[in-house]
Amino acid sequence: MGALSVLNALLMAVQERTREIGIMTAIGWSRARTMASIVFEGVLIGVAGCSVGIPLYLPTIGDILSFHPSLSMVLPTLLASIALCAVGSLYPAWRAASMSPADALRRP
């Protein structure tokens, strides 16, 4: 679900910033640099989601229910979720990098 959410958010971001991406491409940004910037944004969204989500997931109800995770329990989940966010941002990054500057600047 996290990868799909990142995919959706970045598709909307790429669509809204089409002109900006076209300008960056027109002034000399390479396809790799454009893709890297969007994938980096996806990874940042994943890190922000993990930093908010992990503390919210730790249930505690007095002495009845208590969960004390160790680093070995949280780290694989954290890394997998960030990797999924990176994978989810590849399609929007490819889509942004494949636009020609002229087409991007013509869009309203």
C-alpha positions as CSV (number, residue, x, y, z in Angstrom):
1,M,0.0,0.0,0.0
2,G,2.9,2.3,0.8
3,A,4.4,1.9,-2.7
4,L,1.1,2.5,-4.3
5,S,0.5,5.7,-2.3
6,V,4.0,7.0,-3.2
7,L,3.3,6.1,-6.9
8,N,0.1,8.0,-6.8
9,A,1.6,11.0,-5.0
10,L,4.5,11.2,-7.3
11,L,2.4,10.8,-10.4
12,M,0.3,13.8,-9.3
13,A,3.5,15.8,-8.5
14,V,5.0,15.0,-11.9
15,Q,1.7,16.0,-13.6
16,E,1.5,19.3,-11.7
17,R,5.2,20.1,-12.2
18,T,5.4,19.3,-15.9
19,R,6.5,22.8,-16.9
20,E,9.2,22.9,-14.2
21,I,10.5,19.5,-15.3
22,G,10.5,20.8,-18.9
23,I,12.5,23.9,-17.9
24,M,15.0,21.8,-16.0
25,T,15.4,19.5,-19.0
26,A,15.7,22.5,-21.3
27,I,18.6,24.0,-19.3
28,G,20.5,20.8,-19.4
29,W,19.4,18.4,-16.8
30,S,20.0,14.8,-18.0
31,R,17.4,12.1,-17.9
32,A,19.3,10.4,-15.1
33,R,19.4,13.5,-13.0
34,T,15.7,14.1,-13.5
35,M,14.9,10.5,-12.5
36,A,17.2,10.7,-9.5
37,S,15.5,13.8,-8.2
38,I,12.1,12.2,-8.3
39,V,13.2,8.9,-6.9
40,F,14.9,10.8,-4.1
41,E,11.6,12.6,-3.4
42,G,9.9,9.2,-3.2
43,V,12.5,7.9,-0.8
44,L,12.0,11.0,1.4
45,I,8.3,10.4,1.4
46,G,9.0,6.8,2.6
47,V,11.4,8.0,5.3
48,A,8.9,10.5,6.5
49,G,6.1,7.9,6.5
50,C,8.3,5.5,8.4
51,S,9.3,8.0,11.0
52,V,5.7,8.9,11.7
53,G,4.3,5.4,11.3
54,I,6.6,3.4,13.4
55,P,6.0,5.3,16.7
56,L,2.2,5.2,16.0
57,Y,2.3,1.4,15.5
58,L,3.7,0.8,19.0
59,P,0.6,-0.1,21.0
60,T,0.6,0.3,24.8
61,I,-2.4,-0.1,27.0
62,G,-1.0,0.1,30.5
63,D,0.3,-3.3,31.6
64,I,-2.2,-5.3,29.6
65,L,-0.7,-4.7,26.1
66,S,2.8,-3.7,25.7
67,F,5.1,-4.0,22.7
68,H,8.8,-3.3,22.9
69,P,10.4,-3.9,19.5
70,S,14.1,-4.3,19.0
71,L,16.2,-2.9,16.2
72,S,16.4,-6.3,14.6
73,M,12.6,-6.3,14.3
74,V,12.2,-2.8,13.0
75,L,15.1,-2.4,10.7
76,P,14.1,-5.0,8.0
77,T,10.6,-3.5,7.9
78,L,12.0,0.0,7.7
79,L,14.4,-0.9,4.9
80,A,11.8,-2.8,3.0
81,S,9.3,0.0,3.1
82,I,11.9,2.5,1.9
83,A,12.9,0.2,-0.9
84,L,9.2,-0.2,-1.9
85,C,8.9,3.6,-2.0
86,A,11.9,3.8,-4.3
87,V,10.4,1.1,-6.6
88,G,7.0,3.0,-6.5
89,S,8.7,6.2,-7.6
90,L,10.5,4.6,-10.6
91,Y,7.5,4.9,-13.0
92,P,6.7,8.6,-12.3
93,A,10.5,9.3,-12.6
94,W,10.7,7.5,-15.9
95,R,7.6,9.3,-17.2
96,A,9.0,12.7,-16.2
97,A,12.4,11.9,-17.7
98,S,10.9,10.8,-21.0
99,M,9.1,14.1,-21.7
100,S,10.6,16.3,-24.3
101,P,11.1,19.9,-23.1
102,A,9.0,21.3,-25.8
103,D,6.0,19.1,-25.0
104,A,6.4,19.8,-21.3
105,L,6.4,23.6,-21.8
106,R,3.3,23.5,-24.0
107,R,1.2,21.9,-21.3
108,P,-1.0,24.3,-19.3
